[in-house]
Amino acid sequence: MLIQILKSKIHMATVTDALLNYEGSIAIDPALLNAAGLVVGEKVHVLNFENSNRFETYTIRGEKGEISLRGPAARLGKKGDKVIILSYGLIEQPEAKNFKAKIIRVNDKNEIK
C-alpha cells in the first residue's frame, strides 16, 4: 500500500515579496529548490507562521534569496512573514520506516544554515 509522507521541508523561510497580479505560485531560491529536492511545477503546501494561513500552490524558480508569494497566494502573506514550505511523496508503507525527509533550515536571508 502506498502512503503519503513528508518528502521535504524548507523551515521558517522569510517571504521577500507578495505579487498579486501574477499567475498563482511561489517563487523559491534555486539553491533551496535543489537542497529540498523540489522541482519547478511541484505542488507544495505553504504554512504561514505569522497568520496561520495554509495553502497549496506550485513552485517556480526564483532569484537568489527569493521566497515570493504570487497570484492569489499573495493575499495569504506579506513581505517579512515566516513560512514553512512542505512537499509530500508516495512511498510503500514498509519503506516509510527508513525514509528521511530533507529538512532545510534557513536564516533571515533565506540562506541554508
C-alpha positions in Angstrom: 0.0 0.0 0.0 1.2 3.5 -0.8 1.1 6.2 1.8 1.7 9.9 1.6 4.8 11.1 3.6 6.7 14.3 4.1 9.4 14.4 1.4 11.0 17.8 2.1 10.6 20.9 4.2 12.0 24.4 4.0 11.7 25.6 7.6 11.0 29.3 8.5 11.8 31.0 5.2 11.2 34.7 5.0 8.7 36.0 2.4 10.6 38.5 0.3 7.6 39.8 -1.8 3.9 39.2 -2.5 2.9 39.9 -6.1 -0.9 39.8 -6.6 -1.0 40.3 -10.4 0.7 37.1 -11.3 -0.2 33.5 -12.1 -0.5 31.7 -8.8 2.7 30.1 -7.4 5.6 30.5 -5.0 9.0 31.6 -6.3 11.8 29.8 -4.4 15.6 30.5 -4.5 17.2 27.9 -6.8 19.6 26.7 -4.1 16.7 26.0 -1.8 14.8 24.2 -4.5 17.8 22.0 -5.1 18.6 21.4 -1.5 15.0 20.4 -0.7 14.8 18.2 -3.8 11.9 20.2 -5.2 11.3 20.6 -9.0 9.7 23.5 -10.8 6.0 23.0 -11.0 5.9 20.7 -8.0 2.9 21.0 -5.7 3.7 22.4 -2.2 1.9 23.1 0.9 2.7 26.5 2.5 2.2 27.3 6.1 2.3 30.9 7.2 3.7 31.1 10.7 2.5 34.7 11.1 -1.2 34.4 10.4 -1.9 30.6 10.3 -2.9 30.6 6.7 -2.3 27.3 4.9 -2.4 26.9 1.2 -1.3 24.8 -1.7 0.4 26.1 -4.9 3.2 25.1 -7.2 6.9 26.1 -7.3 8.7 28.3 -9.8 12.3 29.2 -9.9 13.1 32.4 -8.1 16.1 34.6 -7.7 18.8 34.1 -5.1 17.3 34.6 -1.6 13.7 34.9 -3.0 10.6 33.4 -1.5 7.8 35.3 -3.1 4.0 34.6 -3.0 2.4 35.2 -6.3 -1.2 35.4 -7.6 -4.0 34.7 -5.1 -1.3 33.3 -2.6 -0.1 36.9 -2.3 -3.3 37.6 -0.3 -2.3 35.0 2.3 1.0 36.5 3.4 3.2 39.6 3.2 6.8 40.6 3.0 8.6 39.6 6.1 6.3 36.7 7.1 7.9 33.4 8.1 6.7 30.4 6.1 7.2 26.6 6.1 7.1 25.0 2.7 6.3 21.3 2.6 6.3 18.7 -0.1 5.0 15.1 0.1 5.6 11.9 -1.8 4.1 8.5 -2.1 6.0 5.6 -0.8 5.3 1.9 0.0 4.4 1.7 3.7 7.3 -0.7 4.7 9.9 1.7 3.1 8.5 4.6 5.0 10.0 3.4 8.3 13.5 4.1 7.0 12.7 7.2 4.9 14.2 10.5 6.0 12.7 13.8 4.7 15.0 16.6 3.6 14.7 19.3 6.2 16.2 22.6 5.1 16.6 25.3 7.8 17.3 28.8 6.6 18.4 32.2 8.2 16.6 35.5 7.7 18.2 35.9 4.3 16.8 32.5 3.2 20.3 31.1 3.2 20.8 27.5 4.2 22.1 27.3 7.8 
